[in-house]
């Protein structure tokens, strides 16, 4: 098969034999490591998923309830107790995997109780129940135990693994362990960590600057550069360009003296313009689009003459970056596809829905001549952008090989001794978790997976006089559901805030409305294990932006060697490639784009993802000899229909008075029930998740 065969335009009405031939060329029939996934459900040995009665799990099904409303004192065995249960090694459709959301959707749709019947009452009672086993929920359990060391805590989570969005993917191409993040990527924040969040990092043994200095392996990719792939569907022809010039705006150089400062700056501008001209000359873009991209990237032009910095900012937050480029910079419309997806990674939406002022703050080009003050004054900024112009931020970045799954694993190690061996932030990466140890009756802290909370209510009185809280959780095998109840002195709801009104209807109506306001950002982190990285080396590229394709980026994983984990060093070593997709719908409001994305992800099959992944990698890397049928070892699609917390967007959201933003109203304590999760901060960062867990615990302890 030649590259031209692979990249040929698809027939609008393809012959079935042609489709089969193309699928064969892509390797859709190859025996890669899919962990026996069939229509999204794992079967066979090693395929233990969230459902309690999936095929191959007959010996580990939940027991039949002992009668409607009856009590039982023994712990309820679940799939996590089965021998060999180890979710990080599963491939195929992960993230919000099949089995993790069916119960919640049935509660939302009003069908759960018809199928589940009367809950089975267990005799379990805890000082605290935490709903949600992500970093916020795990942190809440940690902070509660720190204040009350004798407390008994139960953590309930709907997924088959702990960590929330901080999930871990494992691969073993040619027998070598490779790990990658299935969600939350790194330890960073727009602002300094709070005392509580920084203290937790210290307690877990995480020193980000020290780990970054010791473990980062940037030299592994020495000589490999960034590229852009222009796809035929968007730009007219398939073409990979390697060696992208600096894409950020130019920064002032305060150390230059007055004599040669201007000349040096002009020389740098000219060199930058020449670099962009040379780069774009080989692209399929029109001459007008090339000219305007060069202008945007290198020109110093005041597009808003006669206005002060604050007046310019006031205009910029009221328009999108797309509008700024088209209506203010007067760029050719054909430049928009080149920039459209550059905001996907931070915001989950394109430049049509992100304020121009945000794009200035985070370093996008086209603003050099406006001479804006590098301060937060003059206009509204999102949480993320505000951090880029707020002085005094200390560096706080580190990427574990499995992203922030290592933080979740370190928290579990603290909470459930014996579940994960080891003692440091360096040995956590290769430590093998014992999932069967998470929910033992002897544990002070128990973590019960595959358990979706469907009801939370006060008992013994109303919210002001109640003596406790009853928590009902459901487990599912698809259409069939079963429900069980436990009781606690208090509850922290560290779950997706929009779901809370459905499970806790006693909350005040204003609070329920506020909880439903934020629409989480859908996204996909795809990890592909390759048998080697030879094609990347031959092309001289480490990362490729693919602005018109199904996934908007393709990149080699971040090289980190830590503890006993060794990152692949040579082109012949197996490697993990990361791909990102944000299924937004340009032209709609941010919240509506995300609603469209939710539906897109939940209705897209793994087969569709796999075909798109193979096609995209074949086209992008084909010039380096890459063959998707031969070179792919395994594929994991981390699908997050409800991913990032909703971050308020000045284009679409009003400016609320202090204390009146939806997240502030939504997180108010209600008797013995408090609310955490990054949704409560309206900011999807690890430190915010930790802070909300800490606040929720402090509120609960002050009330009880």
Secondary structure by P-SEA (a helix, b strand, c coil): cccccccccccccccaaaaaaaaaaacccccccccccccccccccccccccccccccccccccccccccccccccccccccccccccccccccccccccccaaaaaaaaccccccccbbbbbcccccbbbccccaaaaaaaaaaaaacccbbbbbbbccccccccbbbbbbbcccbbbbbbcccccccccccccaaaaaaaaaacccaaaaaaccccccccccbbbbbbbbcccccbbbbbcccccccccccccccccccaaaaaaaaaaaaaaaaaaaaccccccaaaaaaaaaaacccccccccccaaaaaaaaaaccaaaaaccccccccccccccccccccccccccccccaaaaaaaccccccccccccccccccccaaaaaaacccccbbbbbccccaaaaaaaaaaaacccccccccccccccccccccccccccccbbbbcccccccccccccccccccbbbbbbbbbcccbbbbbbbbccbbbccccccccccccccccaaaaaaaacbbbbbbbbbbbbbccaaaaaaacccbbbbccccccccccccbbbccccccccccccbbbbbbbbbbccccccaaaaaaaaaaaaaaccaaaaaaaaaaaaaaacccccccccccccbbbbbcccccccccccccccccccccccaaaaaacccccbbbbcccccccccaaaaaaaaaaaaaaaaaac
